[in-house]
């Protein structure tokens, strides 16, 4: 019985934000970040949103959009937000094959928003609402396909590695 209560107590402590530096994880200053991702005005469901670290050596922060294109970034388990500063942003829909979906999911977002991202966002202290209104058109790169054609161009696209 003591073990059950201990597990509940530990779970509650992990879920609560750190109080007065009592957490084992040292956190940098974070700003909470949420927003919506759209492509040609339509919500982009089930996309991965990644903010690279604002400074060298900082980890990336991640989110996944819901069915309405909304996202909220997580710095680490139980800690919402991203570090303060300017971030390169990558948004993609590609998902490799797995047990639930053996075919995976193809990339539908142009490369200028993911592997060749031109997106930047500045995170400030407090709450940040950062929406991304993407436009279709341009090169789409499938990460797992070396010889796939560009959409609408009929040309081959070289595999992109080490671009981030």
N, C-alpha and C positions, 0 to 999 in steps of 0.2 A: 504494500500500500504506500509506503514511503517513496518507493521508486516512481510510482505514478504521479504523486504530487510533485516530486522533484522534476520530472519531465515537463509537467505543466508550468512550473515556475521558470524553468530554463527557457521554455518556448515563449513565455510572456516577456522575459528579459531580452531575448533576442529580437522580438518584434518591436520593443519600445526604442525610441531614439536614445542615444547615449546622453546621460545626465552628468554634467560636471566633469567630463573626461574620464568617467569610470569604465568606458568601453576599452577592450583590448585593441580595437582598430583605431588608428589615428587618422582622422578625416581632415582633408583640406577644407577651405571655405567652399560651400556649395550653393548654387542657386537652383531652385526647383524649376523644371522645364516640362511643359506640355504643349500640345498644339494639334494641328490636323495636317495630314498629307493628302493632297488631291493631285490628280493627273487629268488635265483638260477639264477641270471643274468637277470631276467625279472623285469620290473618296477612294483611297487606295487601301483595301483591307489586307491584313496579314503581311505587311511590309516590315522589314527591319530598318530601324533608324539608328545610326551610329554617329556619335559625336566623338571625334578623336580628342585626345587630351589637349588642353589649351597650351600646356608647356611640355617640353621634352621630358619623357619618362612618366608622364601621367597616363593612367589607364583610360581607355575609351569607355564611354557610357552608352548604354543600349536601351532600346525600347522596341516593342512590336505594336503595330497599329491594330486597332480593333476593326469590326465590320464597317464602322463609319469613318475610318481613317484617323481616328484619334490615337494619340500616343502620350506616354509619360516616361521620361528617362529615369533609369536607375544607375546610380554610381556603383553600388555594391548591394549585396543582399540586405534588405531592410533599410537602405539609405537612398532616398530619391534625390535626383538632381544631377548636375554636372558641375565641374570646377568653374570658377570665375574666369572669364576671359573669352578670347575668340577661338572658335573651333572650326575645323573642316568637318563637313557633314556628308554622310553617305546614306543613300536610301536605296534599298533593293528589295525585289520580290523573289529572287532566286532561292530555292531550297533544294538541296541534294536529295537523292533517293533515301528512303528509310523504310522501316517495317510498316508504318501506317500509309505511306505513299511511295510505292516502289519506283514510280516514274519521276518523282520529285516535282518541282514546279519551276518552269522556265522564267527567266528574267523578262519583265515587261517594261521596266523603267530604262530610259536612255542612259548610256554610259556617262554622260555629263553630270549625272546626279549620283553615280556610285563609283565605279572603278576609275573614272576620269573626272571625279567630282569637281564642280566649280562652286559648290554651295559652301557658304560660310555663315556662322551665326555667333553672336556675342551673348554670353550668359552673364547676367548681373546678379548681385545678392537679391534674395527674395524670390518672388514668383516671376517667371518668364513665360509668356505665351508666344511660341514661335511656330507659325504656320508655314508650310511649304507648298506653294501652288506650282506644280511641275507642268511642263508642256511636252506633249509627245513630239516625235520627230528626232532624227539623228540616229546615230549608231547605238545598237543594243548588243551587248556582249554577254554571251552565255559562258559563265566561268568554267564549265566542264566540257566544252565543245571546241576543239582546236580548229575545225574546218567549217563552222557554221556560217552561212551567208549573212551579210548585213540586211536588215529589213529594207525592202524597197530598192535596193541597189544591185543585188545579184552578185556582189563581190564577196570574197572571203575575208574573214576577220582573223587576225593572228591572236593566239592565246595571250592574255595579259597576265603576267606574273610579276610579283614584287613591285607593284605600282603604288603601294601605299606605304 
